[in-house]
Amino acid sequence: MNLKRFLTFKTIVEEGSFLKASQKLYCTQSTVTFQIKQLEQDLSLQLFEKIGRKMVLTQAGERILPYVYELTRVMENIEGTAQQESSEPTGELKVLVAETQLAYKMANVLKEFRIRAPKVRLSLQSQNCYQIRDELIADKADLGVFYRVGNDDALKVHEFKEEPLVLVASPQLKGMDLQKRDQHFDLGFISNGPKCLFRQTFESTIQERNITIDNMIELSSINTIKNCVEGNIGISYLPRFTVEKELQEGCLQELKFTDEPQMIKPRCGYHAGKCVTPAMEVFIDCMRNEY
């Protein structure tokens, strides 16, 4: 069997279409279609079926998918071992990054990585920490930069310096004390979705104190969240490094929330069974230099 056809199959599943897979693999869509037809003939199985305008996995395709991931991991490990004998990292590196890290911490890491590994094709995506963990466990990405959300025994991780969380509000907001128990506040809490680690930490703390808040405002962008807090639409709980500038300039105020700051620890992880390629080593080293 042609191993390249299995890689094409995996890429279609990850990218969601034959067209996007062809773009990722730098070939024509007809080439991708031909390779899948050949693979289906090799296996005597139908791997995709057309539903509406989309090609979706058949049950047979879903059953062999875990084995395809295992096969491609072995291929990548062989390639990684071979690369270690070369003087310069090459190939592709897919990195998933939590939004706060991507927006506020990654610029210098990426700059150094581009200097040290100019031949590597870097794919960078922003996702929440649960998605990053799950994608790494499924071996659908090379590296993830995220915060611990539990159940990651299948990963190898490098941890970095802890960062404090801070509760912020508009300077217009007066007399609010969330350290007292048994209260209700007629204001909004502004954050990402339910799987946001900062939101979960905040909600867990106020629940212990029997504090309720009037409404929850979910936004996807940290900058939009900060703008809404500045406009006195609500409060938010964020890593201090994301609001340091606004706190210094007086655009935001810090509200007392805990006696000692609650901390988060950024980490860079990858599947424990994955061979660490030179490109992965360089990226992790760039993080050590900046973090």
C-alpha positions, 0 to 999 in steps of 0.5 A: 500500500502507498503510505502517501494515500493514508496521509492524504486520507488523514489530511482530508479528515483534518481539513474538512474537505478535498479542496482544503486538503489539496491546498494543504498538500500543495497538489490539485483536488483531482490528485487528492480524489485519485489517491482516495479512490486508489486507497479505497481500491487497496482496502476494498472499502468506501471511505467517504460518501457524498451527503448534500455538497459535502463528502463525509466519512463512512462508518468504515472510514471512521473505524480505520481512522485511529489506525491511520493516525497511528500509522502517520505517527510512526511515519512522522517519528521516522522522519523526525529521527532522520531530520535529527541527522540534518543541520537545519529543521525542515518540514511542517509544524502545527502549533495550537495556542490559547488566545491570551498566549497568542495575542500577548506572548507569542510575538517574540517566540515566533520572531526567534523561531523564524530566524532559527527555523526558516525552512519550517512551514509553521501552521498556527491556530488559536483554540481554547485549552480544552480543544488544544488538549484534545487535539494533542491527545488525538495527535492532530497537532505537533505542539500546543501552548495552553493552560492545564485543564486536567486529564492530560496524562497522554501528553508530555509537557514543559511548564513555564513561569506562573502568571497571576489572574486579576479581577478588573473593572472600569474606574467608574465602578465604586464600592464593589467587594466580591470577598464578602459572602452571600451577595447578588450584583446587578452587573455583567461578567464578561468572558469567553465561553463556558470552557474558558479557564479564567471564567471557570476559576472565577465562577468556582470562587464566587459559588463558594462564597454564595455570590451571584451575578446578574448576567453573563456576557460571552465574547471571543476576543480578549481586546473586545472584553477589555473594551467592554470592561472599560466602558463599564458594561461589566467586570472580567477575570483575566491574566494580569499580563493582558491588562497590565498596560490598562491598569498602569494607564488607569483605564481599568482598576483592579478589584480585590478578589483573593488574599493571594493571587490565583495563578495559571501556569502556561505549558507547551505540550505534545503527544507522549508517543510523538518523536520530537522533531528538530522543529519542535525542539527549536519552538520549545527552546524559543519559548524557554528563552521568552518565558 
